[in-house]
Amino acid sequence: MSARAFVRARYGRIPNHWPAQMLADGLSWLVAIGFFALARYDFAIGAFPIRGFVLIAPLAVAIQIAAGLLLRLYRGKYRVGSFEEVTGIAAAAAIAGLLVLTVDVLGAPHPLPASVPLAAGAAAVMSMLGFRYVWRTRIDRRRRPRAEHSERLLVFGAGEGGEQVVRAML
């Protein structure tokens, strides 16, 4: 029996989405820092602070992944796209954003303007949440039965109980 099969038999399904989440979160930081660094200099490519980007962007990615691992964001603690995961994403991104801003501001010559990490942090969080929203929507659509294989059903009760019954059946 392989190690993966043993862990699956003992603990149930192994979350296999965390590498994609780590990659998406890292790319969110890279794209956000690059975009706001360009925007800060009016999209003049010649003025793009390459040195600052090379110093700050990988640091933001590393801190985001470390904070996410510390908060168990990438280890299956949260259901993908849940409100609890939003809290975990916000906490990990806040840690990353504050540490990156601190390093940026305390750097001898500022690698990037202080507005870049601030704006990039907010944009990175939005991008991370968008990625998980799309992921969760795809999961929900795959689980939903097709109309030709379904039977019509009438559920009485429009309250919380009726909603829970319908959600459980889907």
HUGI-V400845 format. One record per run of one state. SS is the DSSP state (H for helix, E for strand, C for the rest). FROM is the first residue (numbers start at 1). TO is the last residue. If there is no record, write none. Layout:
SS_FROM_TO, SS_FROM_TO
This chain:
C_1_2, H_3_11, C_12_17, H_18_40, C_41_44, H_45_47, C_48_49, H_50_70, C_71_82, H_83_106, C_107_113, H_114_143, C_144_146, H_147_149, C_150_159, H_160_169, C_170_170
